Structure formats: C-alpha cells, structure tokens
Amino acid sequence: MKKFTLVVAVVVLLVIGGGLTAQVASQGGSLYIPGTIRASANPDASALDMTAWKAEQMFLAIGFILVNLVGAALTLMAVMWFLNHMIKSVNATSKPAASTPVKSGD
C-alpha cells in the first residue's frame, strides 16, 4: 500500500509539472506563480514588482541571514559538545565517594 501511495504521489507531481509547463509554453514563456518575485525595469511599478537590483539585494540579504544562522547554530553545537565532553571526562575520572550505609531504627 505504501508503494502504491508513493507511485500515485509521483504521478500527481508529474501531472502538475506537465500542466505548468503547458501553461508556460502557451503564454510565450512567461508564467506568474503566486509568491514569486516579478522583476521590473520600472521603479514606479506596482508594489508587487521589483527592480532587478532590489531583487538581487533581497537575495543577498536572505543568503547572508541564512549563512549567519547556520554559523551560529554550528558554533553553539560545538560549544555544547565540548561542555558535554568535559562533563563526561570528569565523571569518568572521578571516583565515587565511599558511602557507608545508614542503618535506620538502631
């Protein structure tokens, strides 16, 4: 049943891709997909359009933010790994204190 569901999902994805390709071909190569950035050479265009340099700046800003987030995550991961490694090494080298059993009721 899982294989059949996977095959159906792949076929549906291929049909959707074929439909989008047919739309692009019928419109002369231009297709507006909601959520995408439309570039415009006119800076007074609508609020949904972007000039080429604004689109480039947004792309660079998003890339800069993602690179910094990944760098911060890797730095935190390295610090936490080092701290955990040190705790494990201290626990492994220290000997547990000899404890005497406490008798209750005597």
C-alpha positions as semicolon CSV with decimal commas, in nm:
position;residue;x (nm);y (nm);z (nm)
1;M;0,000;0,000;0,000
2;K;0,289;0,237;0,077
3;K;0,444;0,175;-0,263
4;F;0,114;0,242;-0,436
5;T;0,074;0,572;-0,247
6;L;0,426;0,673;-0,346
7;V;0,358;0,592;-0,712
8;V;0,033;0,792;-0,706
9;A;0,210;1,089;-0,545
10;V;0,485;1,083;-0,810
11;V;0,228;1,062;-1,092
12;V;0,031;1,356;-0,948
13;L;0,351;1,559;-0,917
14;L;0,440;1,482;-1,280
15;V;0,091;1,582;-1,398
16;I;0,113;1,914;-1,211
17;G;0,458;1,979;-1,357
18;G;0,330;1,900;-1,705
19;G;0,039;2,138;-1,658
20;L;0,269;2,421;-1,551
21;T;0,497;2,350;-1,847
22;A;0,200;2,362;-2,085
23;Q;0,090;2,697;-1,938
24;V;0,437;2,844;-1,979
25;A;0,453;2,723;-2,339
26;S;0,110;2,863;-2,423
27;Q;0,186;3,206;-2,272
28;G;0,510;3,253;-2,462
29;G;0,742;3,159;-2,178
30;S;0,608;3,384;-1,902
31;L;0,407;3,245;-1,613
32;Y;0,311;3,417;-1,290
33;I;0,326;3,181;-0,995
34;P;0,188;3,334;-0,672
35;G;0,458;3,402;-0,417
36;T;0,732;3,461;-0,673
37;I;0,915;3,786;-0,736
38;R;0,846;3,961;-1,065
39;A;1,133;4,179;-1,183
40;S;1,059;4,511;-1,350
41;A;1,279;4,776;-1,506
42;N;1,033;5,047;-1,400
43;P;1,092;5,158;-1,038
44;D;0,741;5,308;-1,026
45;A;0,581;4,972;-1,094
46;S;0,330;4,815;-0,860
47;A;0,422;4,715;-0,506
48;L;0,440;4,352;-0,614
49;D;0,707;4,417;-0,878
50;M;1,077;4,458;-0,806
51;T;1,355;4,612;-1,000
52;A;1,645;4,382;-1,077
53;W;1,881;4,542;-0,824
54;K;1,620;4,520;-0,545
55;A;1,565;4,152;-0,619
56;E;1,942;4,099;-0,609
57;Q;1,972;4,284;-0,277
58;M;1,689;4,078;-0,126
59;F;1,854;3,756;-0,246
60;L;2,186;3,862;-0,092
61;A;2,018;3,963;0,237
62;I;1,837;3,630;0,265
63;G;2,160;3,443;0,189
64;F;2,350;3,648;0,448
65;I;2,088;3,577;0,713
66;L;2,083;3,203;0,638
67;V;2,464;3,176;0,644
68;N;2,478;3,357;0,978
69;L;2,205;3,137;1,128
70;V;2,390;2,823;1,020
71;G;2,717;2,962;1,157
72;A;2,559;3,046;1,492
73;A;2,399;2,702;1,511
74;L;2,731;2,529;1,438
75;T;2,909;2,742;1,697
76;L;2,651;2,660;1,965
77;M;2,668;2,293;1,870
78;A;3,047;2,293;1,908
79;V;3,032;2,468;2,249
80;M;2,766;2,228;2,381
81;W;2,957;1,926;2,251
82;F;3,276;2,049;2,421
83;L;3,095;2,110;2,752
84;N;2,929;1,769;2,737
85;H;3,263;1,606;2,655
86;M;3,427;1,774;2,954
87;I;3,146;1,667;3,189
88;K;3,175;1,307;3,069
89;S;3,552;1,306;3,112
90;V;3,529;1,449;3,466
91;N;3,263;1,195;3,562
92;A;3,474;0,913;3,418
93;T;3,794;1,011;3,604
94;S;3,643;1,093;3,941
95;K;3,591;0,801;4,175
96;P;3,263;0,779;4,358
97;A;3,293;0,857;4,728
98;A;3,275;0,557;4,954
99;S;2,948;0,576;5,135
100;T;2,857;0,387;5,446
101;P;2,509;0,253;5,463
102;V;2,288;0,430;5,713
103;K;2,101;0,199;5,944
104;S;1,756;0,312;6,026
105;G;1,588;0,230;6,354
106;D;1,901;0,147;6,557
